[in-house]
Amino acid sequence: MKKRHKTFKLIIASVLLVGLALAIWSILIEPNRLIVHSETITVKNWPQQLNGLKIVALSDIHAGSLFINETKLRQIVSLVNAQQPDLIVLLGDYMVRDRFYRNPMEPEKIAAAMKDLKAPLGVYAVLGNHDWYFDGPRVRRAFERNGIKVLDNEVAETKKDSASLWLVGLADLWTRPQDIQATVAKVPSGATIIALTHNPDTFVQLPANVPLLLAGHTHGGQVNLPLLGRLVVPSNYGQRYAAGHVEENGRHLFVTTGIGTSILPLRFRVTPEIAVLTLE
């Protein structure tokens, strides 16, 4: 009887230790990590002049959330610039508006740090739901005063040598009226397009002439359990558009898992990332 009791206590102690170790990893270690996630996406009929185009995509910084302070922003900027991208796109949710984070960083401070991002084809941004919960116009003003162009149902042309590339920035799905067809129609017929938005659920509504959409928003579920997967993903499509590269009907979606945290200040098996995409 005593032996059984001792074994039971040992099992309980082991479970508690494992639980404590997982809690420490999920709250104190993994959210403070930062990796470079490199991926090559092959797009049908992609122009030869733009072959090898390198794009860095950042999303869901949530400045003021766990570990995301001005020092971390400078680290992010330095690591992005070290990748020597042709183009940098920022995919929304720079702010944080959750009960766990009562002191969000001011958008002016965030933009002042992000202004040092460098890419020959420019730095472009869209806004996310948390930016609009905070103050969308203020976030936009802060970014544009620091040289970062914000696209909200707007388009912009950039060029690599003589090759033209059009960026279509679509408004946030949850907080803003989207006008996808009319926005895409602003691009000249036959032009090469990359669409940017915060929420990946927009992917299903894109017209056929948009071969690639870049998005964030999901955080990859923040928690990715072995066997069970990503239990909570803020998408109408569950895990279908939770993270990474998705190809459907000849069109491509890339969803970056982002950098900060939202709702709960933890990550497990979803490491904060800087996404580096090479198009060919």
DOZANU-468612 format. One line per 10 residues: number of its first residue (from 0); for each residue x negated, z negated, y negated of C-alpha. Coordinates in steps of 0.25 Angstrom, whole numbers. Layout:
BEGIN
NUM) X Z Y; ... .
***
This chain:
BEGIN
0) 0 0 0; -11 -4 -10; -18 9 -6; -6 17 -10; -4 10 -23; -19 12 -26; -17 27 -23; -5 28 -32; -12 22 -43; -23 31 -42 .
10) -14 43 -42; -7 38 -55; -20 35 -61; -25 49 -58; -12 56 -63; -13 48 -76; -28 52 -78; -25 66 -76; -13 65 -85; -22 59 -96 .
20) -33 70 -94; -22 81 -96; -17 74 -108; -31 73 -114; -34 87 -111; -20 93 -116; -20 85 -129; -35 82 -133; -43 93 -126; -36 106 -124 .
30) -29 107 -138; -42 106 -144; -49 117 -136; -50 131 -142; -53 143 -133; -55 158 -136; -45 166 -127; -50 181 -126; -41 192 -121; -41 207 -121 .
40) -27 214 -122; -26 229 -118; -16 235 -126; -10 249 -122; -14 260 -133; -22 250 -141; -30 258 -151; -45 261 -147; -49 258 -162; -43 243 -159 .
50) -49 242 -145; -56 228 -144; -48 222 -156; -50 207 -156; -39 198 -161; -40 183 -162; -26 177 -161; -23 162 -165; -10 155 -164; -4 141 -165 .
60) -15 134 -172; -5 123 -176; -15 117 -186; -13 102 -186; -10 101 -172; -19 95 -162; -34 98 -165; -30 109 -175; -37 105 -188; -45 112 -198 .
70) -58 110 -190; -51 117 -178; -46 128 -187; -60 131 -191; -64 131 -177; -53 141 -173; -57 150 -185; -72 150 -181; -69 153 -166; -59 164 -170 .
80) -70 171 -179; -80 170 -168; -72 179 -160; -74 190 -171; -59 195 -170; -55 208 -176; -41 202 -180; -36 187 -180; -21 184 -179; -15 171 -181 .
90) -2 169 -173; 5 157 -180; 8 142 -179; -4 138 -188; 5 126 -192; 11 115 -183; 24 108 -185; 26 98 -173; 29 84 -172; 15 81 -166 .
100) 8 87 -178; 13 81 -191; 1 86 -200; 0 101 -199; -12 107 -206; -8 114 -219; -7 129 -218; -17 131 -229; -27 123 -221; -25 132 -209 .
110) -26 145 -216; -38 140 -224; -45 138 -210; -40 151 -204; -44 160 -216; -58 160 -210; -53 168 -198; -60 182 -199; -57 195 -193; -59 209 -198 .
120) -45 214 -195; -39 201 -202; -32 188 -199; -17 189 -197; -6 178 -194; 8 176 -191; 16 163 -192; 22 154 -181; 34 145 -180; 26 133 -184 .
130) 21 140 -197; 35 142 -201; 39 128 -197; 29 123 -207; 30 133 -218; 28 148 -215; 26 153 -229; 15 143 -232; 8 146 -219; 8 161 -222 .
140) 3 158 -237; -8 149 -232; -13 160 -222; -12 172 -231; -20 164 -242; -31 163 -232; -31 178 -229; -23 177 -216; -11 187 -216; 2 182 -211 .
150) 11 192 -204; 26 188 -203; 34 200 -199; 23 208 -206; 12 218 -202; -2 220 -206; -12 232 -203; -27 229 -200; -38 239 -196; -50 239 -187 .
160) -58 250 -192; -48 262 -193; -38 256 -183; -26 250 -188; -19 238 -182; -6 232 -186; -2 217 -185; 13 214 -184; 15 199 -187; 29 195 -183 .
170) 36 182 -188; 37 170 -179; 48 171 -169; 54 157 -170; 54 155 -185; 55 168 -192; 63 181 -192; 55 191 -184; 57 206 -187; 48 212 -176 .
180) 53 227 -176; 53 228 -192; 39 221 -192; 33 230 -182; 39 242 -189; 30 239 -201; 18 245 -193; 16 260 -193; 20 267 -181; 10 268 -170 .
190) 1 257 -176; -6 247 -168; 1 234 -168; -2 219 -164; 9 210 -167; 7 195 -171; 17 184 -170; 18 169 -166; 28 169 -155; 26 178 -143 .
200) 41 179 -140; 41 190 -150; 33 199 -140; 46 203 -133; 52 209 -146; 40 217 -150; 42 233 -151; 34 241 -141; 24 246 -152; 18 232 -153 .
210) 8 231 -141; 3 217 -144; 9 204 -149; 0 191 -152; 7 178 -153; 5 163 -151; 16 152 -152; 16 147 -137; 3 139 -137; 3 144 -122 .
220) 13 133 -120; 2 123 -123; 3 117 -109; 0 126 -97; 2 118 -84; -4 123 -71; 7 130 -62; 18 126 -73; 12 135 -84; 16 133 -99 .
230) 29 125 -99; 33 126 -113; 31 139 -121; 38 141 -134; 43 155 -130; 56 161 -125; 48 167 -114; 41 155 -108; 27 157 -102; 29 173 -103 .
240) 22 173 -117; 16 159 -117; 1 164 -118; -9 175 -117; -7 190 -115; 6 196 -111; 9 210 -108; 23 215 -107; 28 230 -107; 14 235 -113 .
250) 14 225 -124; 5 213 -126; 7 199 -131; -4 188 -133; 0 174 -135; -11 165 -139; -9 150 -135; -14 145 -149; -22 134 -154; -14 122 -158 .
260) -3 114 -151; 12 112 -155; 23 102 -150; 13 95 -141; -1 93 -145; -7 98 -131; -12 109 -123; -15 111 -108; -21 123 -102; -18 131 -115 .
270) -30 130 -123; -30 133 -138; -35 147 -140; -40 158 -149; -35 171 -143; -45 183 -144; -38 196 -140; -45 209 -138; -36 222 -139; -40 234 -131 .
***
